[in-house]
Amino acid sequence: MAKIRNLSITTPILFAMPLRSEWASTPIDLAAPLSSGAWEDAGTLKFSRGYVLAKNDSRYLYLALDVIQDTGNDPGTGDYFWLSFDNNRDRGITANVDVNYGNYPGQPNKLGIQKYLGPGRWTGIAVPPNSEVVQEFGSSMNSDVSHRIWKFKIELSEINVALSWPLSTPYTYFGFRVKSSSPGFTTDFPGNFYRDFSKLRQLILSRKPSIPSSQLGELIGSVGLIPAGKNSSNQDIINQSTGRATTDAGYFVKVDNAAFGGTLNLIGNRTKLQTLWNANNKRYIVEIAPPGGTFSKLISNWSNYRWSGSNYVLESFAPNYYGIYQMANPATDYSIDDLLIQFPTTALLPGLYSIRVTFYVGSSSAVAASQVLKLYIDNQVPSTIIESVKHGSSEVSACAIETIGPAPDGVNFKITAHDPEGNLRAVSFRATYGDGLATTIYSENYNPSSGLWQGFTNLQVPSSGNWRPPQTCAYSFVLTAWARTTNGYGYIGHNSTHRNLTLLLG
């Protein structure tokens, strides 16, 4: 059973307060020094040998272990780290669920990942596809004396954290070990964490990026992180003719002519909400109208995490009997600030919907503020069909064993990737084989200049000639199509199909 490093002495350290990550407005370059400015305003937690720093965006957790007491520049003599996460957040070790990261043996700038099998027991080591580690030896904002620094970029999906939906996952529990050969110490935070997850510290991720106020809608400020106002060219970010969204290049949630789907968060414009609050205009209703239909009240129950001063406490929201909601105090620190409503759209048929939010004056029926926002909602995923696989003029059935002659002999395909609403984002057709090997046969991405993209049916691949397998092997031909649909935090929705057969090179 592989381990990233052998166990040794632990130093128990206990802290009651969680580590609160701050939003990274731009991705952090791990190659840049810790003191270069990217980690400014990071969430910080002190431990006995240094500091933990945390930032995140909608895809990655950026974590740094600033080990100010490790002043020996000896990375090749056994210095290492562990970094563990409680993936199901149950404060217990769950086999084949919870994960531990460490530097790959003999390669301090290569990240390894393994799953827990039990207390102090792990699976073998694998290499995560997108997460990274970089070690640094130098000064930092916490010490002018050169020392060891470990910097991480952890993909949120690997630690089962989601910032959009479900709401129950904007946090995790973590623990770590740092080992130094010179000066010699092995420190665990908290002590014995790898045997007892009840000791892990809570890490709360930020869901509060700063959307430019100039881009917020007048009352409905944004849908998730997608602003409901104007872009830098004074055009609607959410086109009110089509209900689809396009954000500026460089914006931290980049979408192109995207429909909406999944569970949506309508977030209010903070300035407007504060004005309404100050005037005691706190009652509002939310209504929805289907394509060509009339408005009816949109009734939804949701939860939001409220900061209590030492932790986030889950708080429930719902309308009263008459469908009227009460605005939450804009001054209260919530996991999602200024949330007007959270509602699922999966039961809605594709089409252009109108959503109206109306605030009332005091306890009267007079209107204090109102806005209608049009959203094209589409939860249908594109169809994917491998129509045929042919060797010459003969159809090759699934699970067949086919002998391929000398070049230019090979196989050819007909594939379909189609979205009738025109919300197709990307298509990939590839062959997987051997020990984790893959090769792309065909791919295509959405071109924003083309407007809507429905994809294709019965496309000949390759367009001429044949595809030849790289080697004799069993192959899985995988066709995947991704939807150009967003929940306001990123793209969602895809569909995939595959066909397996064995190809022998004659």
C-alpha positions in Angstrom: 0.0 0.0 0.0 1.6 3.2 -1.2 2.1 6.2 1.2 3.3 9.6 0.4 5.6 9.6 3.4 6.1 7.4 6.5 4.4 8.6 9.7 6.4 10.1 12.5 6.1 12.5 15.5 3.1 14.8 15.6 2.7 18.2 17.3 -1.0 18.8 18.3 -2.3 22.3 17.7 -5.9 23.3 18.2 -7.7 26.4 16.9 -11.4 27.0 17.3 -11.8 29.6 14.5 -12.3 28.4 10.9 -10.1 29.6 8.1 -12.1 31.9 5.8 -10.9 32.0 2.3 -11.1 35.3 0.3 -12.0 35.7 -3.4 -9.2 35.6 -6.0 -10.3 38.1 -8.6 -7.6 36.7 -11.0 -6.1 33.2 -11.0 -3.0 33.0 -8.9 0.2 32.0 -10.6 2.0 29.6 -8.3 5.3 30.3 -9.9 5.2 33.9 -8.6 6.6 34.6 -5.2 4.2 34.5 -2.2 5.1 38.1 -1.6 4.4 39.3 -5.2 0.9 40.6 -4.3 -1.4 37.9 -5.5 -1.9 36.6 -2.0 -2.7 40.1 -0.6 -5.8 40.0 1.6 -5.9 36.2 1.7 -7.6 34.5 4.6 -5.0 33.7 7.2 -4.7 31.2 10.0 -1.6 30.9 12.3 -0.2 27.6 13.3 2.9 26.8 15.4 5.4 26.8 12.5 3.9 29.6 10.4 0.7 30.6 8.6 -1.9 29.1 6.3 -3.2 31.5 3.5 -6.3 30.8 1.5 -8.0 32.3 -1.6 -10.4 30.8 -4.1 -12.3 31.4 -7.3 -15.2 29.5 -8.8 -12.9 26.6 -9.8 -9.8 26.5 -7.6 -8.7 26.7 -4.0 -5.4 28.5 -3.7 -3.7 27.5 -0.4 -0.2 28.4 0.9 1.6 26.9 3.8 4.0 29.6 4.9 6.4 27.6 7.1 8.4 30.5 8.5 10.3 28.2 11.0 11.6 25.9 8.2 14.7 27.9 7.4 16.8 25.1 6.0 16.9 25.0 2.2 17.1 21.3 1.8 14.2 20.1 -0.4 16.1 16.9 -1.4 16.6 15.6 2.2 13.1 14.5 3.1 11.1 17.8 3.4 7.5 17.0 2.6 3.8 17.9 3.3 0.5 16.2 3.6 -2.8 18.0 2.9 -6.1 16.2 3.8 -9.7 17.0 3.1 -12.9 15.6 4.5 -14.8 15.3 1.2 -18.2 14.4 2.5 -17.8 16.8 5.5 -19.0 14.3 8.1 -16.0 14.8 10.4 -15.1 11.1 10.0 -12.7 9.2 7.8 -14.7 7.7 4.9 -12.9 5.1 2.8 -12.4 5.9 -0.9 -14.0 9.3 -0.4 -11.7 11.5 1.7 -8.4 12.6 0.1 -4.8 13.3 1.0 -2.4 15.3 -1.1 1.4 15.1 -0.9 4.4 15.9 -3.0 5.1 13.0 -5.4 8.0 11.0 -4.1 11.3 12.6 -5.2 9.5 15.4 -7.1 8.7 18.3 -4.7 6.9 20.3 -7.5 4.7 17.4 -8.6 1.4 16.8 -6.7 0.2 13.4 -5.7 -3.2 12.4 -4.5 -4.5 9.4 -2.6 -7.7 8.4 -0.9 -8.1 7.3 2.7 -8.9 3.7 3.4 -9.1 4.3 7.1 -7.3 6.0 9.9 -3.7 6.4 8.8 -4.3 4.2 5.8 -4.4 5.2 2.1 -4.6 4.0 -1.4 -1.8 4.2 -3.9 -0.7 7.6 -5.3 -2.1 9.1 -8.5 -1.5 12.5 -10.2 -4.5 14.9 -10.2 -5.2 16.2 -13.7 -5.5 19.9 -12.8 -4.3 20.5 -9.3 -0.7 21.7 -8.7 1.9 22.3 -6.1 4.9 24.6 -6.2 7.5 24.9 -3.4 9.3 28.1 -2.8 12.3 29.1 -0.5 12.4 32.8 0.2 10.9 35.6 2.3 7.2 36.4 2.7 4.9 38.9 4.1 5.2 37.0 7.4 9.0 36.8 7.7 12.0 38.5 6.1 14.1 35.4 6.8 14.1 32.9 3.9 12.1 29.8 4.6 10.1 26.9 3.1 6.7 27.8 1.4 4.3 25.3 -0.1 1.7 26.7 -2.6 -1.3 24.8 -3.9 -3.9 25.1 -6.6 -6.6 22.5 -5.8 -9.5 22.0 -8.1 -12.7 22.3 -6.1 -14.3 19.3 -7.7 -11.5 17.1 -6.3 -12.4 18.1 -2.7 -16.2 18.0 -3.4 -16.7 21.7 -3.0 -19.3 23.6 -5.1 -19.9 27.3 -4.9 -23.2 27.4 -6.8 -25.3 24.4 -6.1 -25.9 22.4 -4.0 -25.7 25.2 -1.4 -24.5 22.8 1.3 -20.9 22.7 -0.1 -19.2 26.1 0.2 -17.0 24.7 3.0 -14.8 21.7 3.8 -12.6 20.4 6.7 -8.8 20.1 6.3 -5.6 19.2 8.1 -2.0 19.1 7.1 1.5 18.0 8.0 4.8 19.8 7.3 8.1 18.0 7.7 11.5 19.7 7.8 14.8 18.0 7.9 16.7 21.2 8.9 15.8 22.3 11.4 14.2 19.0 12.3 10.5 18.9 13.0 7.3 17.2 12.0 4.2 19.3 12.7 0.6 18.2 12.2 -2.3 20.7 12.2 -4.3 19.6 14.1 -2.6 16.8 15.9 -3.3 13.3 14.9 -5.7 14.6 12.1 -5.0 11.7 9.8 -6.4 9.3 12.4 -9.3 11.4 13.7 -11.1 13.8 11.3 -13.2 15.2 14.1 -10.2 17.4 14.8 -10.0 18.9 11.3 -10.4 22.7 10.9 -13.2 24.2 8.9 -12.3 26.0 5.7 -15.0 28.3 4.4 -14.7 29.3 0.8 -15.6 32.8 -0.5 -18.6 33.2 -2.7 -18.3 37.0 -2.8 -16.4 38.2 -5.8 -16.7 41.8 -6.4 -18.9 42.4 -9.4 -18.3 46.0 -10.8 -21.2 48.1 -9.6 -21.5 49.7 -13.0 -22.5 46.2 -14.4 -25.2 45.4 -11.9 -28.8 45.5 -12.8 -30.9 48.2 -11.2 -32.7 45.9 -8.8 -31.8 42.4 -9.8 -28.0 42.9 -9.7 -27.0 39.6 -11.1 -27.9 36.0 -11.8 -25.3 34.2 -9.7 -22.1 35.9 -10.8 -23.4 37.1 -14.1 -24.3 40.8 -13.9 -27.8 41.8 -15.1 -26.7 45.3 -16.2 -24.5 46.7 -19.0 -21.0 45.6 -20.1 -18.0 47.8 -20.9 -19.6 48.6 -24.3 -22.9 49.6 -22.7 -24.7 46.6 -24.0 -26.9 44.3 -22.0 -24.9 41.5 -20.5 -28.0 39.4 -20.4 -29.6 40.2 -23.8 -33.2 41.1 -23.1 -34.3 40.1 -26.6 -32.8 36.6 -26.4 -32.4 36.0 -22.7 -28.9 34.7 -23.2 -25.7 36.1 -21.5 -22.3 37.2 -22.8 -19.7 38.4 -20.4 -16.6 40.5 -21.2 -13.3 38.8 -22.1 -11.4 38.4 -18.8 -14.4 38.4 -16.6 -14.1 35.6 -14.0 -17.2 33.8 -15.3 -16.8 33.8 -19.1 -19.9 32.8 -21.1 -20.8 33.4 -24.7 -24.4 33.7 -25.7 -25.3 31.3 -22.9 -28.8 30.1 -21.9 -29.6 29.6 -18.2 -30.4 26.4 -16.3 -30.0 24.4 -13.1 -30.7 26.2 -9.9 -30.5 30.0 -10.2 -29.7 32.6 -7.6 -31.2 36.1 -8.2 -29.0 38.5 -6.3 -30.0 42.1 -5.6 -28.2 45.3 -6.3 -26.7 46.1 -2.8 -27.0 49.9 -3.2 -30.7 49.6 -4.1 -31.5 47.0 -1.4 -29.9 49.2 1.2 -32.0 52.1 0.1 -35.1 50.0 0.3 -34.1 48.6 3.7 -33.5 52.1 5.1 -37.0 53.2 3.9 -38.5 50.1 5.6 -39.5 48.7 2.2 -38.6 45.1 2.9 -41.5 43.1 1.4 -41.3 41.7 -2.1 -42.7 39.2 -4.4 -41.1 37.2 -7.3 -43.1 36.3 -10.4 -42.4 34.3 -13.5 -44.1 34.2 -16.9 -43.5 31.4 -19.4 -43.0 32.1 -23.1 -46.1 34.0 -24.3 -47.8 33.5 -20.9 -48.8 35.7 -18.0 -47.0 36.2 -14.6 -47.7 34.0 -11.6 -46.0 34.0 -8.2 -42.7 32.1 -8.0 -42.7 30.2 -4.7 -39.4 28.8 -3.5 -37.8 27.7 -0.2 -34.0 28.0 0.2 -31.2 28.2 2.7 -28.3 30.6 3.1 -25.3 30.5 5.5 -25.2 33.4 7.9 -22.0 34.3 9.7 -22.5 34.2 13.5 -19.2 35.6 14.5 -17.5 32.3 14.8 -19.1 30.1 12.1 -21.6 30.0 9.3 -25.1 29.0 10.5 -27.7 27.7 8.0 -30.8 29.9 7.8 -34.0 29.1 5.9 -36.0 31.4 3.8 -39.5 31.1 2.4 -42.5 33.3 1.5 -45.5 33.8 3.7 -49.0 32.4 2.8 -49.5 35.2 0.3 -46.2 34.5 -1.5 -44.5 37.6 0.0 -40.8 37.4 0.9 -39.0 39.4 3.6 -35.7 41.0 2.6 -32.7 39.9 4.6 -30.7 42.7 6.3 -28.1 43.8 3.7 -25.7 44.5 6.6 -25.7 40.8 7.7 -22.8 38.7 6.4 -24.3 35.8 4.4 -22.5 33.2 2.3 -24.5 34.6 -0.6 -25.1 38.3 0.1 -28.2 40.0 -1.1 -29.9 36.8 -2.2 -33.5 37.6 -3.4 -34.5 34.0 -4.4 -33.0 30.7 -5.2 -35.1 28.5 -7.4 -34.7 25.3 -9.5 -35.5 25.5 -13.3 -35.2 21.8 -14.2 -39.0 21.3 -14.5 -39.3 24.2 -17.0 -39.5 23.6 -20.7 -36.9 25.4 -22.9 -37.9 29.0 -23.7 -37.7 32.7 -23.0 -39.0 33.4 -19.5 -39.7 36.7 -17.8 -39.0 37.1 -14.1 -40.3 40.1 -12.2 -39.2 41.2 -8.7 -41.4 43.8 -7.0 -40.8 45.6 -3.7 -43.6 47.3 -1.8 -43.7 50.4 0.3 -43.9 49.5 4.0 -46.9 47.2 4.6 -48.9 48.7 1.7 -49.6 47.5 -1.8 -47.8 50.6 -3.3 -44.8 49.6 -5.5 -41.4 50.9 -4.3 -39.3 49.2 -7.0 -39.8 46.7 -9.7 -37.7 45.0 -12.5 -38.4 42.4 -15.1 -35.5 40.2 -16.3 -35.8 37.9 -19.3 -33.8 34.6 -19.2 -33.7 31.9 -21.8 -34.0 28.7 -19.8 -32.8 25.4 -21.2 -32.1 22.3 -19.2 -32.1 19.9 -22.2 -28.6 18.5 -22.9 -27.5 17.9 -26.5 -28.1 14.5 -28.1 -25.0 12.4 -28.8 -25.2 9.4 -31.1 -22.4 7.3 -32.7 -24.5 6.5 -35.8 -22.0 4.1 -37.4 -18.5 2.7 -37.2 -17.3 1.2 -40.5 -14.3 -0.7 -41.8 -14.4 -0.1 -45.5 -18.1 -0.5 -46.4 -18.9 -2.9 -43.6 -20.4 -1.9 -40.3 -18.4 -2.8 -37.2 -20.6 -3.8 -34.3 -20.0 -3.0 -30.7 -17.5 -5.4 -29.0 -16.3 -6.7 -32.3 -12.6 -7.6 -32.9 -11.5 -6.1 -36.2 -8.2 -6.5 -38.0 -6.9 -3.4 -39.7 -4.7 -3.8 -42.7 -1.7 -1.7 -43.8 -2.1 2.0 -44.3 -4.3 3.7 -45.5 -6.7 1.0 -44.1 -8.7 2.1 -41.0 -12.1 2.9 -39.7 -14.5 5.8 -40.2 -17.4 7.1 -38.2 -20.7 8.9 -38.5 -21.6 10.9 -35.4 -24.4 13.2 -34.3 -24.2 16.0 -31.7 -27.3 18.1 -31.9 -29.1 20.7 -29.7 -32.4 21.9 -31.3 -32.4 25.1 -29.1 -29.0 26.1 -30.5 -27.3 26.0 -27.1 -24.4 23.7 -28.0 -20.9 24.7 -26.7 -18.4 22.1 -27.6 -18.1 18.6 -29.1 -15.3 16.0 -28.6 -15.0 12.6 -30.2 -12.0 10.6 -29.0 -10.6 7.1 -28.5 -9.5 5.9 -25.1 -7.3 2.8 -24.9 -4.5 1.2 -22.9 -3.4 2.5 -19.5 -5.0 5.9 -19.4 -4.2 6.8 -23.0 -6.5 8.8 -25.3 -6.4 10.5 -28.7 -8.8 13.0 -30.2 -10.4 12.1 -33.5 -12.6 15.1 -33.9 -13.4 18.3 -31.9 -15.3 21.5 -32.5 -16.1 24.5 -30.3 -18.7 27.2 -30.4 -17.9 30.3 -32.4 -19.6 33.4 -30.9 -19.9 35.0 -34.3 -22.2 32.2 -35.4 -25.1 33.0 -33.1 -27.0 29.9 -32.1 -25.3 26.5 -32.8 -27.3 23.4 -33.2 -24.4 21.1 -34.0 -24.7 18.4 -36.7 -26.2 15.1 -37.6 -24.5 12.1 -39.4 -21.2 13.9 -39.7 -18.5 11.9 -41.5 -15.4 11.6 -39.4 -12.7 11.8 -40.8 -14.2 13.9 -43.6 -12.1 11.8 -46.0 -10.0 8.7 -45.6 -9.8 6.6 -42.5 -8.8 6.8 -38.9 -6.0 4.4 -38.0 -5.5 3.2 -34.4 -2.2 4.0 -32.8 -1.7 0.4 -31.7 -3.4 -3.0 -31.3 -5.7 -2.5 -28.4 -9.2 -2.5 -27.0 -10.7 1.0 -27.8 -13.6 3.0 -26.4 -14.8 5.6 -28.8 -16.4 8.4 -26.7 -18.6 11.2 -28.0 -19.3 14.1 -25.6 -21.3 17.3 -26.2 -21.4 20.2 -23.8 -24.3 22.6 -23.4 -23.9 26.4 -23.6 -25.9 26.7 -20.5 -24.9 28.4 -17.2 -26.3 28.5 -13.7 -24.6 31.9 -13.2 -21.4 30.4 -11.8 -20.1 28.5 -14.8 -21.3 26.2 -17.6 -23.4 23.2 -16.7 -24.8 20.2 -18.6 -23.3 17.7 -21.0 -24.1 14.3 -22.6 -21.9 11.4 -23.6 -22.1 8.1 -25.3 -19.4 5.5 -26.2 -18.9 2.3 -28.2 -16.2 -0.3 -27.5 -14.4 -2.6 -29.9 -10.9 -4.1 -30.3 -8.8 -3.2 -33.3 -5.8 -5.3 -34.4 -3.1 -3.9 -36.6 -2.4 -6.5 -39.2 
